[in-house]
Amino acid sequence: MSETDKESAQRRVDQIRAFNEELTELERESVLSLEPEQRQEISTYHERVLESFRSNFDIDASQKEKQLSLGMRITSFLGAVALATSVFFLFFQFWGNFSTTSQVFVLISFSTLSLVVTVFVASKDSSGYFTKLFALVAFGCFVLNIGMFGQIFNITPSDNALIVWAALGYLLAYAYNVRLLQVAGTLCVIAFVSARVGTWSGWYWIHFGERPENFFPVAILLFIFPLLIDHRRFDGFALSYRVFGITALLLPMLVLANWGHGSYLNLNADVIEGGYQIMGMLLSAVFIWIGLRKGWLHVVNTGVTFFVIYIYTKMFDWWWDLIPKYLFFLLIAAIAVLCLLILKRIREAGLTSAGKIS
């Protein structure tokens, strides 16, 4: 069965558990009382559905099982890191004893073998935990091997390696629904596109971070990408794209709001800093509004985080040297309370609108 079917099954199991808990609460509060025959029919139906899911998927039928699954995911990640690190140190322990031909053979063999093992484990692993472990190891081996090939043949470092790493990361992420590899691929894409924008502007690619505006194109691409392609089959992928897109846009703006000399704009540094400060706060508010309209809590939280950071950094610039420290922090506390009140009103307005629509 596909990972998509497993996710749908898990959502259905969560709905059944929530329904039973709410039904028990309603009966305890004497709001609703079902006949014993009706309760038995519901229980029998749910048990039949759960048994069907258990026979086909590795689902979590209870909160305790979900906690254990979280522990298994953490263990899978730590195991992948430990295994990839073991391979790394194994290479360097005996690397100097191999000839160039042997080194090339070992590198190709490790990459190929790790991919073959991942595919084989995926065909046998219904839970997906072992598949994700070996997929992470395969990606780690590939990244290490590309770097080792560059050292062996004295190849000039190139940003092309980033897009190759991203390609494999995305391939494994979408094939086996590994969100961590999707994040790794996204980071490689951010670095690659930003480096290319930097080179088009005359900079050496490895110094792309010295011009924060290099990140703006990839930020826009990442945010709109989930709007162009449906990612509902991949748990959390669209969320990651949006969060990374917002971060890749607002974080460079935050840097430029405090370091105007890093801009491509041929303007006074103070003008650049003030402009990006205002633009960053406005865009943060826009993302909060979009998140509320679309029901994207992660977009709202990211926008609020940057909005608060922009306010606090500007407050520090304006008032840190002008007013007593106790008054400065008292002012910060007052603004925090004001922000909470505003967000509370926005939340209440959103709940009211949702109630009218429903």
LINCORHU-V263217 format. One record per pair of residues at least 24 apart in sequence whose C-alpha atoms are under 7 Angstrom apart, sorted by the first residue. I is the first residue (numbers start at 1). GAP is how many residues later the second one is. If there is no record, write none. Layout:
i: [I	I]
gap: [GAP	GAP]
This chain:
i: [4	6	9	10	10	13	13	57	58	58	73	76	76	76	77	79	80	80	80	80	83	84	84	84	107	110	111	111	111	114	132	135	136	139	139	159	159	159	162	162	162	163	163	163	177	179	179	183	190	193	194	210	211	211	212	212	213	213	215	215	216	216	219	219	219	219	220	239	243	243	250	253	254	254	277	281	281]
gap: [229	51	44	49	50	37	48	69	68	69	56	53	54	57	56	54	53	54	56	57	54	53	56	57	38	31	27	30	31	24	46	37	45	29	30	33	36	46	26	27	30	25	26	29	57	57	58	57	28	25	24	52	51	52	40	50	39	50	33	34	32	33	26	27	29	30	25	59	56	59	30	27	26	56	33	26	29]
